[in-house]
Amino acid sequence: MGGIVVKPRARILHGHDWVFSSEVLKIFGNPADGDVISLRDGRDHLIGSAIYNSKSQIVARRFSRRKQDLDLDFFTRRIAQAAEYRARRHVDPKLCRIVWSESDGLPGVIVDRYGEHFVLQTVTLAMDMRKELITQAIIDLFEAKNIIERNDAPVRQVEGLEARTGILSGAATSKITIDINDIKFDVDLLHGQKTGFYLDQKDNYGIIAQYAGGRRVLDCFTSQGAFALACARAGASEVTGVEANTESLEAARENAERNQLRVQWIEQDVFQFLRGADKMESQYDLIVLDPPSFTRTKSGVRDAMRGYRELHVRAFKLLSKDGLLATFSCSHHVNKNAFAQMIAEALVDARRSARRLRRFEQSPDHPVLPTLPETEYFKGVLLEMMPAR
C-alpha cells in the first residue's frame, strides 16, 4: 500500500481528517488516484487509512485510524452504523439523509432515503470508483426498490469527475410522493433540487408554521413551496411564495393543488420582488428567508455578505411592528458569528430592533464533527420585531 508522510504541523495530527497538498512531506509507494493509502507521521507511525487523489487540493481524506480497505463488508458496516445512529436520534428512518459524508466515516458519500427509494451522491474519486459496492450495501441493508445517482454536483469537478445522473439499481422510476406534517409533496428524485428535496429543513417547516396562524406570510426562495404550504395549512391569513426558478415554482403550484391549499405564487427574483414590495409599502407579519448558498468558496464570502445584508435590510423594512423573520443560511463559509453580525448590521441599516426567539441548527441526520468544521454548514434564527421605542 502506497501512502503519504505528512508534515509536522499538518491539521490531521490535530483531529482533522483531511490532508491538503501543502501538508505532504513525501509520497511513497507510487499510489494511483482513487487508491486507498496509508497516512504516516514523521516518525513513521500509522495515523490512518485514506482515499487519495493527486488532482485535488485535498489529496487525502482519512476514513479510518487503522489499516482498512474499502470492500463490501466495510461499506455495509459503515452504512448500518449511520442508520443506527439516526434511529437513536429519533430521526424518521424512512425520510432522512442516511449517510452524510465524513460525518459517517464515508468521505464524499451522501445517501438520502425516501422510503424504498434511495439517492446516492459520490463526490470523491475513490468513492465514485466504488459505486457498485456502495449500491450493493444499500440493497443488502434496506431492500431498496431503486437507487438513483445524482452526481451532478459542481463539487465533483475538483476531483476530476464528470456530471452524471441515472438509475443505478431497481425500478426505472424517479417520481414519488412524500408526506411531511400531513402535507404531500410530489418529488422527482432524478431531476429535482439536489437529491430531490431539502431534507435538512424537514423539521423546521412545522416549527415555523406554529407561528403562522392569522399572519400575512411571505416565503422567499420558496423552491417547492414547503414553508409556504406549511404556513397555509397552519391557518395563515394569506401566503405569498416567491421563486425565480420556473420548474420549482411549477412544482410548488402542483403541491398546493394536491393539498388544496391557497398560496399566491410569484415567479420573480427575490431581490427584485423585495425592492418592489418596499416601494408599494407592503407589509407582512412573517417572512421566511431560505436562499440557496450565496458562496461555495472563501473568496466569495465578501460578496455573499453584501447579498445577505441587502436581503435582510429589505425584509426588515417589510415586517409589521411585531412581525417575525425566520432566516437561514446554508453557506458553510459564512459561519454563525458572521451571520449574526450581518443580521445586527442589517437591523441598524433598517432602523429596526428585534429579539431572537430561537436558533436553528443542522438536523440530526446531518451530524457535525467538532474536529471537522466543514461538516457544518446550516444555521438560522427566528427573530421578533420590537415596536419603535
Secondary structure as the mmCIF struct_conf table of DSSP 4:
data_model
#
loop_
_struct_conf.conf_type_id
_struct_conf.id
_struct_conf.beg_label_comp_id
_struct_conf.beg_label_asym_id
_struct_conf.beg_label_seq_id
_struct_conf.end_label_comp_id
_struct_conf.end_label_asym_id
_struct_conf.end_label_seq_id
STRN STRN1 GLY A 3 VAL A 6
HELX_LH_PP_P HELX_LH_PP_P1 LYS A 7 LYS A 7
TURN_TY1_P TURN_TY1_P1 PRO A 8 ARG A 9
HELX_RH_3T_P HELX_RH_3T_P1 ARG A 11 HIS A 14
TURN_TY1_P TURN_TY1_P2 GLY A 15 GLY A 15
STRN STRN2 TRP A 18 PHE A 20
HELX_RH_3T_P HELX_RH_3T_P2 SER A 21 GLU A 23
STRN STRN3 VAL A 24 PHE A 28
BEND BEND1 GLY A 29 GLY A 29
HELX_LH_PP_P HELX_LH_PP_P2 PRO A 31 ALA A 32
TURN_TY1_P TURN_TY1_P3 ASP A 33 GLY A 34
STRN STRN4 VAL A 36 ARG A 40
TURN_TY1_P TURN_TY1_P4 GLY A 42 ARG A 43
STRN STRN5 LEU A 46 TYR A 52
TURN_TY1_P TURN_TY1_P5 SER A 54 LYS A 55
BEND BEND2 SER A 56 GLN A 57
STRN STRN6 ILE A 58 SER A 64
BEND BEND3 ARG A 65 ARG A 66
HELX_RH_AL_P HELX_RH_AL_P1 LEU A 72 ARG A 88
TURN_TY1_P TURN_TY1_P6 ARG A 89 HIS A 90
TURN_TY1_P TURN_TY1_P7 PRO A 93 LYS A 94
STRN STRN7 LEU A 95 TRP A 100
HELX_RH_3T_P HELX_RH_3T_P3 SER A 101 ASP A 104
TURN_TY1_P TURN_TY1_P8 GLY A 105 GLY A 105
TURN_TY1_P TURN_TY1_P9 PRO A 107 GLY A 108
STRN STRN8 VAL A 109 TYR A 114
TURN_TY1_P TURN_TY1_P10 GLY A 115 GLU A 116
STRN STRN9 HIS A 117 THR A 122
BEND BEND4 THR A 124 THR A 124
HELX_RH_AL_P HELX_RH_AL_P2 LEU A 125 MET A 129
TURN_TY1_P TURN_TY1_P11 ARG A 130 ARG A 130
HELX_RH_AL_P HELX_RH_AL_P3 LYS A 131 PHE A 142
BEND BEND5 LYS A 145 LYS A 145
STRN STRN10 ASN A 146 ASN A 151
HELX_RH_3T_P HELX_RH_3T_P4 PRO A 154 GLU A 159
TURN_TY1_P TURN_TY1_P12 GLY A 160 GLY A 160
STRN STRN11 ARG A 164 GLY A 170
BEND BEND6 ALA A 172 ALA A 172
STRN STRN12 LYS A 175 ILE A 180
TURN_TY1_P TURN_TY1_P13 ASN A 181 ASP A 182
STRN STRN13 ILE A 183 ASP A 188
TURN_TY1_P TURN_TY1_P14 LEU A 189 HIS A 191
BEND BEND7 GLY A 192 GLY A 192
STRN STRN14 GLN A 193 GLN A 193
TURN_TY1_P TURN_TY1_P15 LYS A 194 THR A 195
STRN STRN15 GLY A 196 GLY A 196
BEND BEND8 PHE A 197 PHE A 197
HELX_RH_3T_P HELX_RH_3T_P5 LEU A 199 GLN A 201
HELX_RH_AL_P HELX_RH_AL_P4 LYS A 202 ALA A 209
TURN_TY1_P TURN_TY1_P16 GLN A 210 TYR A 211
TURN_TY1_P TURN_TY1_P17 GLY A 213 GLY A 214
STRN STRN16 ARG A 216 CYS A 220
TURN_TY1_P TURN_TY1_P18 PHE A 221 PHE A 221
TURN_TY1_P TURN_TY1_P19 SER A 223 GLY A 225
HELX_RH_AL_P HELX_RH_AL_P5 ALA A 226 ARG A 233
TURN_TY1_P TURN_TY1_P20 ALA A 234 GLY A 235
BEND BEND9 SER A 237 SER A 237
STRN STRN17 GLU A 238 GLU A 243
BEND BEND10 ALA A 244 ALA A 244
HELX_RH_AL_P HELX_RH_AL_P6 THR A 246 ASN A 259
TURN_TY1_P TURN_TY1_P21 GLN A 260 GLN A 260
STRN STRN18 GLN A 264 GLU A 267
BEND BEND11 GLN A 268 GLN A 268
HELX_RH_AL_P HELX_RH_AL_P7 VAL A 270 LYS A 279
TURN_TY1_P TURN_TY1_P22 MET A 280 GLU A 281
STRN STRN19 TYR A 284 LEU A 289
HELX_LH_PP_P HELX_LH_PP_P3 PRO A 291 SER A 293
BEND BEND12 PHE A 294 PHE A 294
BEND BEND13 ARG A 296 THR A 297
HELX_RH_3T_P HELX_RH_3T_P6 LYS A 298 GLY A 300
HELX_RH_AL_P HELX_RH_AL_P8 VAL A 301 LEU A 318
STRN STRN20 LEU A 319 SER A 329
TURN_TY1_P TURN_TY1_P23 HIS A 332 HIS A 333
BEND BEND14 VAL A 334 VAL A 334
HELX_RH_AL_P HELX_RH_AL_P9 LYS A 336 ALA A 350
TURN_TY1_P TURN_TY1_P24 ARG A 351 ARG A 351
STRN STRN21 SER A 353 PHE A 360
TURN_TY1_P TURN_TY1_P25 PRO A 364 ASP A 365
BEND BEND15 HIS A 366 HIS A 366
STRN STRN22 LEU A 369 LEU A 369
TURN_TY1_P TURN_TY1_P26 PRO A 370 THR A 371
STRN STRN23 LEU A 372 LEU A 372
HELX_RH_3T_P HELX_RH_3T_P7 PRO A 373 THR A 375
STRN STRN24 LYS A 379 MET A 386
#
